[in-house]
């Protein structure tokens, strides 16, 4: 009898590992519409996942250096932007593909305009329509770019560092460059700390400055936007 009860308990655990958790567990009283945000310049070329040509799902579409990876913050299955959480039997990436493992990896479910629901596991695997999308494919880069730009816009709004943030000392150069890594931020620092933070758009061009200290009687911190290579005035 004890063995029977133990077997039932183990079966229940296995079933739970592959079941969908109620979205309310991840986000109480969550409004689905709040998760579907338009990212500047975002568009999806196909009406459905099924219409995407097979070659755009192959891992060799982009070289290793061209692959855009999904920001680590979206690999959190309980990220505020998720509409729910599930468990999916995909594991750690090897080379450009994700290998199937016997254990389940927690995945957050997101909604992307034009694509619909996508799942991102804690290991960074991307699952759409039940299929694992390989890193290096056109579709993986498309989805990763969406999340990268979304993370960048949030960092810019909050005035926080991007995931690929860097610093520059005034002892090296007194001003920040007008070009940098795409969707990145960079701090200009001196002996007192950060003087300025600059953000670079998806084309690597200066996009926004947050000034913390400089000459003149101004309220700090304050912001300057960039347009066509020209910084806005006070």
C-alpha positions as CSV (number, residue, x, y, z in Angstrom):
1,X,0.0,0.0,0.0
2,X,2.9,2.4,0.9
3,X,4.6,1.6,-2.4
4,X,1.3,2.3,-4.3
5,X,1.0,5.7,-2.6
6,X,4.6,6.5,-3.3
7,X,4.1,5.6,-7.0
8,X,1.1,7.9,-7.2
9,X,3.0,10.7,-5.6
10,X,5.9,10.4,-8.0
11,X,3.4,10.3,-10.9
12,X,1.8,13.5,-9.7
13,X,5.2,15.2,-9.5
14,X,6.1,14.2,-13.1
15,X,2.7,15.5,-14.3
16,X,3.1,18.8,-12.5
17,X,6.6,19.3,-14.1
18,X,5.0,19.5,-17.5
19,X,1.8,21.4,-16.6
20,X,1.1,25.0,-17.1
21,X,1.0,27.1,-14.0
22,X,-2.0,29.4,-13.6
23,X,-0.8,32.9,-14.9
24,X,-2.1,34.4,-11.7
25,X,0.8,32.7,-9.9
26,X,3.2,34.7,-11.9
27,X,1.2,37.9,-12.1
28,X,-1.8,38.5,-10.0
29,X,-4.8,40.2,-11.6
30,X,-2.7,40.8,-14.8
31,X,-4.1,42.5,-17.8
32,X,-3.0,40.6,-20.9
33,X,-3.1,43.8,-23.0
34,X,-0.4,45.4,-20.9
35,X,2.1,42.7,-22.1
36,X,1.6,43.5,-25.8
37,X,3.8,46.5,-26.4
38,X,4.8,48.0,-29.7
39,X,8.6,48.3,-30.0
40,X,9.7,51.2,-32.2
41,X,10.3,49.9,-35.7
42,X,9.0,46.5,-34.9
43,X,7.1,44.6,-37.6
44,X,6.7,40.9,-38.4
45,X,6.7,39.9,-42.1
46,X,4.4,36.9,-41.9
47,X,0.8,36.5,-40.8
48,X,1.5,33.3,-38.8
49,X,4.3,31.1,-37.6
50,X,3.2,28.4,-40.2
51,X,3.9,30.8,-43.1
52,X,7.6,31.2,-42.2
53,X,9.8,29.5,-44.9
54,X,11.8,26.5,-43.5
55,X,15.1,28.1,-44.3
56,X,14.4,31.0,-41.9
57,X,14.2,28.5,-39.1
58,X,17.6,26.9,-39.8
59,X,20.4,27.7,-37.3
60,X,22.9,28.7,-40.1
61,X,21.1,31.8,-41.3
62,X,23.3,34.1,-39.2
63,X,26.9,33.5,-38.2
64,X,28.0,33.1,-34.6
65,X,29.1,36.8,-34.5
66,X,25.7,37.9,-35.9
67,X,23.5,36.1,-33.4
68,X,21.4,38.3,-31.2
69,X,20.7,36.7,-27.8
70,X,17.6,37.1,-25.7
71,X,18.4,39.4,-22.7
72,X,18.9,37.4,-19.5
73,X,16.1,39.3,-17.7
74,X,13.5,37.7,-20.1
75,X,14.8,34.2,-19.1
76,X,13.1,34.8,-15.8
77,X,9.8,32.8,-16.0
78,X,8.3,35.2,-13.5
79,X,9.2,38.4,-15.3
80,X,6.5,41.1,-15.0
81,X,5.8,41.0,-18.7
82,X,4.9,37.3,-18.8
83,X,1.3,36.2,-19.1
84,X,2.0,32.9,-17.4
85,X,4.6,30.2,-16.6
86,X,5.1,26.7,-17.9
87,X,7.6,23.9,-17.8
88,X,9.2,22.8,-21.1
89,X,11.6,19.8,-21.6
90,X,14.4,21.8,-23.2
91,X,17.8,22.4,-21.6
92,X,21.1,24.1,-22.0
93,X,22.3,25.4,-25.4
94,X,25.2,23.7,-27.1
95,X,26.7,25.4,-30.1
96,X,23.8,27.0,-32.0
97,X,21.1,24.6,-31.0
98,X,19.2,23.7,-27.8
99,X,19.3,20.1,-26.8
100,X,16.4,18.2,-25.4
101,X,16.9,17.0,-21.9
102,X,14.8,14.6,-19.7
103,X,14.2,17.3,-17.1
104,X,11.9,20.3,-17.5
105,X,13.1,23.9,-17.7
106,X,10.8,26.7,-16.4
107,X,9.7,29.0,-19.2
108,X,7.9,32.4,-19.2
109,X,5.2,32.9,-21.7
110,X,5.2,36.3,-23.6
111,X,3.1,37.8,-26.3
112,X,4.8,39.4,-29.3
113,X,2.8,41.5,-31.8
114,X,2.5,39.6,-35.1
115,X,3.7,36.3,-33.7
116,X,1.6,35.7,-30.6
117,X,2.7,33.6,-27.7
118,X,6.4,32.6,-27.3
119,X,8.1,30.7,-24.4
120,X,11.6,31.5,-23.2
121,X,13.1,29.0,-20.8
122,X,15.5,29.8,-18.0
123,X,18.4,28.6,-20.2
124,X,17.4,31.0,-23.0
125,X,15.7,28.4,-25.3
126,X,13.0,29.9,-27.5
127,X,9.8,27.9,-28.1
128,X,7.1,28.9,-30.6
129,X,4.1,26.7,-31.5
130,X,5.7,23.8,-29.6
131,X,8.9,24.0,-31.7
132,X,12.3,25.0,-30.4
133,X,13.7,27.8,-32.5
134,X,17.5,27.5,-32.9
135,X,19.9,30.4,-32.2
136,X,21.3,31.6,-35.4
137,X,18.1,31.3,-37.3
138,X,16.3,34.3,-38.8
139,X,13.3,33.8,-36.5
140,X,15.5,33.6,-33.3
141,X,17.2,36.8,-34.2
142,X,13.9,38.5,-35.0
143,X,12.5,37.6,-31.6
144,X,15.7,38.3,-29.7
145,X,15.9,41.7,-31.4
146,X,12.4,42.5,-30.2
147,X,13.3,41.7,-26.6
148,X,16.6,43.4,-26.8
149,X,15.0,46.6,-28.0
150,X,12.3,46.3,-25.4
151,X,14.9,45.9,-22.6
152,X,16.8,48.9,-24.1
153,X,13.8,51.1,-24.1
154,X,13.0,50.2,-20.5
155,X,16.6,50.9,-19.4
156,X,16.5,54.2,-21.2
157,X,13.2,55.2,-19.6
158,X,14.5,54.2,-16.1
159,X,17.9,55.7,-16.6
160,X,19.5,52.4,-15.8
161,X,22.4,50.5,-17.3
162,X,21.7,48.2,-20.3
163,X,22.9,44.6,-20.2
164,X,26.0,45.5,-22.3
165,X,26.9,48.6,-20.4
166,X,30.4,50.0,-20.4
167,X,32.4,52.9,-18.9
168,X,34.9,55.4,-20.1
169,X,37.2,57.4,-17.9
170,X,37.8,61.2,-18.4
171,X,41.5,60.4,-18.1
172,X,41.2,58.6,-21.4
173,X,38.9,61.0,-23.2
174,X,36.9,63.9,-21.9
175,X,33.7,63.1,-23.9
176,X,31.8,60.0,-24.9
177,X,31.8,58.8,-28.5
178,X,28.7,59.5,-30.7
179,X,28.7,55.8,-31.9
180,X,28.9,52.6,-29.8
181,X,27.5,49.1,-29.5
182,X,23.9,48.8,-30.6
183,X,21.3,49.0,-27.8
184,X,23.9,49.8,-25.2
185,X,24.7,52.4,-22.6
186,X,28.1,54.0,-21.6
187,X,29.1,56.0,-18.6
188,X,31.7,58.9,-18.6
189,X,33.3,58.8,-15.2
190,X,35.8,60.9,-13.3
191,X,37.2,60.7,-9.8
192,X,33.8,61.9,-8.4
193,X,31.8,59.2,-10.2
194,X,29.5,59.3,-13.2
195,X,29.3,62.6,-15.1
196,X,27.1,61.4,-18.0
197,X,25.4,58.3,-19.3
198,X,24.8,57.9,-23.0
199,X,22.5,55.4,-24.8
200,X,23.1,54.1,-28.3
201,X,20.2,52.9,-30.5
202,X,19.9,49.8,-32.6
203,X,22.2,51.3,-35.2
204,X,24.8,52.2,-32.6
205,X,24.2,55.9,-32.9
206,X,23.9,58.3,-29.9
207,X,20.3,58.3,-28.8
208,X,20.0,59.9,-25.3
209,X,22.2,61.5,-22.7
210,X,21.6,61.8,-19.0
211,X,23.9,64.5,-17.6
212,X,24.7,64.2,-13.9
213,X,27.3,67.0,-13.5
214,X,28.7,69.7,-15.7
215,X,29.3,73.5,-15.6
216,X,26.4,75.9,-15.3
217,X,23.4,76.3,-13.0
218,X,21.2,73.4,-14.1
219,X,19.0,70.9,-12.4
220,X,20.6,67.4,-12.3
221,X,20.2,64.8,-13.6
222,X,18.7,66.1,-16.9
223,X,18.3,64.6,-20.3
224,X,19.2,65.4,-23.9
225,X,18.0,63.6,-26.9
226,X,19.9,63.0,-30.1
227,X,18.5,63.5,-33.6
228,X,20.5,63.1,-36.9
229,X,23.7,63.3,-34.9
230,X,22.8,66.6,-33.1
231,X,22.2,66.8,-29.4
232,X,19.3,68.8,-28.1
233,X,19.9,71.9,-26.0
234,X,18.9,72.7,-22.4
